[in-house]
């Protein structure tokens, strides 16, 4: 039976709003339903900010 590995508890996963991530970068960004970020210019800006925080990997999940 393989030995279970334990990792130290830290905040490796965070749920943040576009307003909180302005100016920050994350290796991996997961966006869930970015169409729900709002409408008009404000929604477009929030989507842009959220999608440009990932210099390495961006994953976008949408609902049908």
Residue pairs with C-beta under 8 A, 6 or more apart in sequence:
18 37
18 45
18 46
18 47
18 49
18 50
19 46
21 49
21 50
21 53
22 49
24 53
25 53
25 54
25 55
26 53
26 54
27 54
27 55
27 56
27 57
28 54
28 56
28 57
28 58
28 59
29 50
29 51
29 53
29 54
29 57
29 58
29 59
30 59
30 61
31 50
31 51
31 58
31 59
31 60
31 61
32 61
33 61
33 62
33 63
34 47
34 50
34 51
34 60
34 62
35 62
37 43
37 46
37 47
37 50
38 46
51 58
51 60
